[in-house]
Amino acid sequence: MTGWLFDLDGVVYTGRAEVPGAGATLRDLASRGPVGFVTNNASRSNSAMAKHIRSFGVDIDDRQVMTSAVAGAQCLSEELAAGSRVLIVGSEFLAQCVEQAGLKPVRPTAELIDELDSRRQQVDAVLQGLAANVGNIDLCCAIAAVRAGARFCATNPDLRMPKETGFFPGNGSFVRIVQECTGIVPEVYGKPEATMLTLAARAQNMSGAVMVGDQIATDIAAGKAAAMQTALVLTGVDSVHSALALPPAQQPDVIASSIATVRAAVEDTPTVRCDADAAQCGAARVRCENSRITHSGPDNHAVAAALALSAHLDRPLDAGTLPERFV
């Protein structure tokens, strides 16, 4: 059965607050078919996130939330022998995921750096995720382990982590340090790779899925890598303008104002007709002149027409008169 996969922050909630209409939309979709959630957050447990979603009146099981920590531990358990030693660079939750998967988590210490570097101790893999207390000892242990031949794995490659006052380093920034010191590129389990989405869809018995997110570089890219239909919502990072500025192959299939309108955008948008440098969607019409869009009619259908026209012309477009976001 076709289902829905949702990113969380910027799609279902912003901080602690529900994105307007999220609870009602999720209840409606859950009554029609399988629903799951996928997040690169490797430090917060899936049960805590499921509890957050339930506070919006949505009846979900903890297992419907797939985090990059859960995905990483699950993949390693399928590829390593039971009891294999995995160096954990990250949160206690990440270590718990590895242990529950039948592997032995190993925590970094100052003494372990020399043990690993001299080959007196070995680990089978390094699994690197973000935690507030990740520091020099953690990174040096990871470098020594990878240099000694351990598999190098990362929960997610996000370079930056947004906060209200600006950006702080994300997991990818620390992963890059290990990569630069070892020359080894890590296996990545979170977005923009397909792995986490494939596992989430499989866990919910989805034969196909729509991936809904607010970031093109992670959510939409992962959906495309997993051969899923993709929908961008405008309640987070990306906008109509940033989407159309990309090559058509990287653009979302659908753009919706928010989670509250995403089902209608996916299922009820009129068929778009393209003709030379123009496109029509319902009562909306767009035209491209010198790669710049002008439009008339409802914004949501004009955006759908612009995406189709960009694909038809096989090039990025200047959004022109289209709004960055619409209601």
Secondary structure, 3 states (H helix, E strand, C coil): CEEEEECCECCCEECCEECCCHHHHHHHHHHHCCEEEEECCCCCCHHHHHHHHHCCCCCCCHHHEEEHHHHHHHHHHHHCCCCCEEEEECCHHHHHHHHHCCCEEECCCHHHHHHHHCCCCCCCEEEECCCCCCCHHHHHHHHHHHHCCCEEEECCCCCEEEECCEEEECHHHHHHHHHHHHCCCCEECCCCCCHHHHHHHHHCCCCEEEEEECCHHHHHHHHHHCCCEEEEECCCCCCHHHHHCCCHHHCCCEEECCHHHHHHHHHHCCCEEEECCEEEECCEEEEEECCEEEEECCHHHHHHHHHHHHHHHCCCCECCCCCCCCC
